[in-house]
Amino acid sequence: MKLPRRQFEIIQEQAFRELPYECCGLLVGIQQCDYRGNVENIVYEVAPCRNCLYHGKEQSFEIAHHEYLEVEREARMFGYDIIGSYHSHINSPALPSLHDVDFASPGHTLLIISLTNARPREVTAWQRRESGGFHQEQIRVIE
């Protein structure tokens, strides 16, 4: 995954701002496929979203359907797609949870920023496989 530095900073800022709750948002860009069939995500924009859960925001997130559709419509106007989502994990590792598994459709990438005691711990990206499960994606922050 290629992620511009400013978009990475926006994700980090949102994660801190929304503590003690999980933040969430959408990754907008393109998926490029090489001759071997390997997919690389190129993020051009991030769309911070509101965690619309009423209970359990400390351990989970949900993006409202209407908000997803609005971001999708705007992305397509610029020739992009929603290629994934991001969210924070509070005092837990940056690994996909059971909720994350349910949320992500095949091809969807999850970027997870883990915060421990209000400090950044790690950031990982996971792409959902067609066959189920996830494989970890390398994140390259670019200028």
N, C-alpha and C positions, 0 to 999 in steps of 0.2 A: 504494500500500500504506500502510495506517495501522498503525503499530507503537508500542505503549506504551513510554515511556521506560525503565521497569524491565526489560521484556523485551529491549530493545536493549542495556541494560547487562549483562544475563545473557549474551548472545551475545558481547559484547566480553570479559567476564571469562573465559569459557570459552576463547576464542581465545588469550588470553595464557597461561592456565594450561596449555594443551596444547602450547605451543611445545616443540620444533621441528616438531611434527606438526600436520596439519590437524585442526581440530575439526569436529564436525557435530551436527546436531539437526534437529528438525521444527518447522514453523510450524503452529499450530492456531488455527482461527478460522472465518470465513465468507467466501464470495465473493458480493459484491453486483453485480447487473447493472443498469445504467441503461437508459433507454428507447432509447438508441442501440446497445445491445448491448455497451457498454464494461464490462469487469469490474474491480472494485476489491476487493482483498484487505484484509480487516480481521483483524489478528492479535490474539488475546486471550491466548494462552499460547505459550510456547516449551518444547520438550521436549529438553533436552540429551541426546545419545546418545553411545555409545562408538564410536569409529572402530575397527571390527573387522577392518581389514586387518592381515595379518601382515607384509607387506613393502610399502614404498612409501608409508607414511603421511605422508611429507614432501611428497608431490605429489598425493595422492589420498585419498579416503575411501570408506567403505562402512558403511551402517547395517544391522545384522542384521535379517533378515526378522521374527523373533519380536519384536524390539524395536519395529519399525514397527507390527506388528499390535497390540501391547500399547498403544501410544500411540493408535492409531486407535480401539480399543475404548473407552478412557477418554474420548477426545474426544467420541465419539458419545453417551456417557452424559450429557454436558453440552450436547448439541445442536450440536456443532461437527464440523468435518472437518479432516483434514490438508490444508492448502492449499498447502504447499510445504516446502522444507527450507532449511537454511542451512549454510554451511561456510566455512572460511578458506582463503585462498591465501597461501602463504608465499613471499615475495620474487617474486611475480608479480602481474600486474594482476587486478582484480576483474571478469574477463570469463569467460564460460562456457568451460570446457575441453572437449576431446573426451569425456572421461569424464562431465562434467556433461550433455552432450548425450544420451549413452546412458542416464543415470540418470533424467532428467526426462521424464515423460509429458505429453501435451497438457493444458494448463491448469495445470500444476505451476509454481510460482514458486521460483526459486533466489535466495536472498539470499547474497551473497558479500562477506566482509570480507577485505580485502587487508592483510597485514602485511609491512613491509619493514624489515629490521634490527630486528625486535621492536617496531616502532612502527606504529600504524595509518596506513594510506595512503589507503584509500577503501572505501566500502561501496556496493554496487550491488544491484539486484534485477532479475531477468530472468524473464519468463513465457514458457513454451514454447507456441508457436502450434500450432493444429490442423494446419496445413500444413507444420510443421517449422520449425526455427529458433526464435529468441527475439526478443522485443521488450523494451526496457528499461522498467521500471516506476519511477515516482517513489516515493520513500520519504518518508513524513511521520511523524516521531517526534512522538507526542502525549503529553500529560500524563495 
